[in-house]
């Protein structure tokens, strides 16, 4: 599976997800065979004489080529699968496009091609006219794979997306082309969003001094509809924290030094990333400085 050096899973430091919860179940055992139970839980797919097993997922950070700066480190989730079979097949995976908004091109998602315009697979038409799905064409000779903390072992296919998780109730569609005349399909768990994202259409904001502004959203554009407000681009927004020197953290100390870095990325959960050392993470409404 070829990919540029710029798509690197650099720090999968969070917990490896084995999905032992009642909703998720276990992962396939990696023996190259689909058991009845693994097929029933969509952990394994049979494609004629070939098998693909879901081996687990890990959450962490990925490097992408877009953003500010030119290469940015962003939260991501990596999914691992074991392919067992011949060496000439083409494997396709249909991924919800809303999960590849930041990690979004073929090299970042880790596909030989990532087709997002609804044209589908050029040889089989898999995913044609499905404008909400991206078709990831996966080369089965996976190579140059990253080192993953708590690696489950025994896997050879990797797919990266924006932060997400698998759901046994919402398996993804897979296709394997054995030859010009043999094409197989199966459902296997992969990146999904069981809870649809909430998109804000507009709101009114009131400060503690009683000043109120209202706005609406049109695509990615914020439009002020009433009141006076400034719309500041993200690359002009700074995160400033007191310099860590062991003293009590408070903005009331006039002699305290502050470190300010440009904000480069903010998740829906307000995990703020900066272009520098990323000194703070928001957890439970509090900034954890480290």
N, C-alpha and C positions, 0 to 999 in steps of 0.2 A: 504494500500500500504506500505509494510514493507521496511525499509531502515536503513542502519547503521547511527549511530550518526555522523559519519565523513562526510556524505554528508549533509551539512547544507547551506542553502541560508542565508548568514550572514548579508548582508547589501544591500537590494534592495532600494538604496537611490535615484536612478535617476527617471526620470518622468515615471509614469505608462502610458502605451501606450493604449489608447482607440481607436486608428485608426479611427479618424473621417476625414482623408484625402480622397479626391476623389478616389484615387487608392485603398484604403483599405476598406472604408465603416465603418459601425458600427459593434459592436459585438452582439451576441445573447442576448436576454433579461433575460435568466435564468428562464423561466417559465415551463420548462420541456416539451415543445411542439415546434415542428418545424413549423414555419410559411412558407408560400410560398416564401416570400422575404428572409428569413434566409437561406432556402435551395438554392435559386438562387445565393446568395452571399457566399455560402459554410461556413456560420457561424453555421450551424446546420445539423446534419446527422441523418436520420431515419434508425434504424436497427430493422426491425420488430416492436415489441411493445416497443422498447427501443430507447432512444434519447441521443445524445451527443451534447452539445452546447459549442461553443468557447466563453469564457468569458473575454478574454483579455490576455495581456502579460506585463511583467515588466522587465526592464533591471537593472542589479546590479552586485553583486559579489557572487561567489560560492566557496566553499571549495572542493578541489579534493585531492585524495590520492597519486597522482603521482607528480613527479617534485622535485625541490630542494627549500626548505626542503621537507621532506616526505609528508607533507600536505601543499598545496599552495592555496592561494586565487587568483582567476582568474575572469576576466569578464565573464558574462554569461547572458542568457535571459531565463526567466521562462514563460511558457505558461500554462494557467488555463482553465479547461473545467468542465462542469457540466454533470455528467452521471445520467440519470433517467431511472430506469428499475429494473429488477430482480437482485438477489444476486449471481447467479451461472455462470454468463457469463464471457468469456475471451475476453478482448479487445486488439486488435493489432493496432499499429501505425507504418507506414513506414517512417523513418527519413533519410534524406540525410546524408551519412557518413561524407561528408566534413564539416558538422556542429557539429560533435562530435569528434573532434580531441584532444581536451584538456579535456572537460567534456565528458568522453567517456566510462565509464562502467555502469553496470545496476544500481548501487547505486547512482551514480552521475547524470545520466540521469533521474533516479527515475522510474525504471521499475522493475517488478519482474524478468524478464530476458531481456537482450539486445543482440540479435543475429546478429552478424556482419560477419559471414563466408559464407553467401549465402545459408545456409541450410533451412532457413525459419522457420515458426511456426511448431513445431513438431506434432501438431494435425491436422492442416489444410493445411500445405504447403504454407501458405501466405508468399510471398516474396522469395520463393525458386529460387535460381540461380540469384537473383538480387544483384550483388556484390557492387553496389553503394548505397544500402539502408541498414540501420540497422532496425531490427524488434523489436520494444519495446512491450513486453507483459505486459499490464497494469492490475493489480488487481483492481477490481472495488470497493473494500472496503478500500478506501484511508484512511490512518491514519498518525499520526506524521507529519503533514504538517507544514511548516514554517510559521512564521508571516511575512506578506508582507505589506510594506508601500502602502497606497492608495489601499488597497485590495478591489476589486469589490464586494466581497461577493458571496455567493451562488455558490460555485464550490467545487469539490471533487476529481479532477484529476489534477496532476501537472507534467509537463515535462520540464526538463532543458537541454539547449544546449549551445554551444559556442555562442558568440554574433551573433544575427540573427534577422529576422523579418518575419511576415507572409505576404503573397501576395495573394489577392483574385483570381488572374489570375493563380496561381500555387498551388491549394489545394493539401493536402497530402491524400494518400490512407489509409483508416481505415477498419478494419474488426471486427465484433462481432460474437462470437460463442455462439448461444443461447442454443444449445444442440448438440448431436452427429450428428443429421440430419438437423439442421437448422443453417446456416451460412449466415450472411448478410454483405454487403459492402456499403461504402459511402465515399464521399470526403468532408473533412473539412479543413479549413485553419490551418496552423501550421508553424513550422520553415522551412524556405526555403532561398535560396540565388538567387534572381532574376537575379542579375548581377554576372556571373561566376567569381570566383577569378582569378586574374592574377598571373601566376607563371613565375618567372624570370628564364630564361635558362642560363644566363651569362651576363657579362658586363665588361666594362673597366672603371677603376677609375683613375683620374688624380688629384694630389694635386696641391695646389697653387704654390708649388715650381717646378712643372713640372714632378714629379715622377709619373709613370704610371704602373699599374698592371692590369692584366686581369684574369678573373676567369669563371668557369662554375659550374653548379649545377648538381649533380647526386644523385637523391633522396634527402636525408637530408645532403649530404656531399658537402662541398665547396672544389673545386679543383683549385689551382692557376695554370694558364696556361702560364703566362709570368710575369716577374718582381719579386721582392723580397717582401714578405709579411708574416706576422704571423697570423695564425688562432687561435684565443683565445676562449676557451670554455666559455659559458655564466656564469658558476659558478666561473670563474676567472675574470669577468668583473665588475667593480665598477662604481656606479653613485656617484659623489662627488659634493656637493653643499655648498656654503658659509653658515656657521651657522647663523641662523636668530637672529640678535641682534638689529634690527632697523636701521642698517647703510645701506648705499648704497651698492648694490650688484655689486661687480667688482672683477675680478681675479687679478687686478693690485696691490691690497693692500697686501703687504707681511705679515702683522701682522694679517690677517684674518684667523680664524679657519674654517676648512672644515669638514663636516660630510660625510662619505663615506659608502655606503651600497652595498651589492652584488645584481646584477640584476638577477631576477628569471624568468621573463616573459616579452615578448615584443609582442604586437599585430601588425597586418599588418599596423595599423594606428599609430604605434610607441607610444602606451600607455605603458610606461615603469613601471613595477612593481619590487619591491625589496623585499628582505627577512626581512627587518626591518619595518620602519614606513611609507614606500612609500611616501617620502617627495615631489615628483614632478610628475606632469602629463603634457605630451606634448599636447598642443592644438594650432592649427594653426601655427605650427612651433616654438612655444615658450614654454619654461619650466615654468609651473605654480608651484611655491614653496609655501607650506603651512605647 
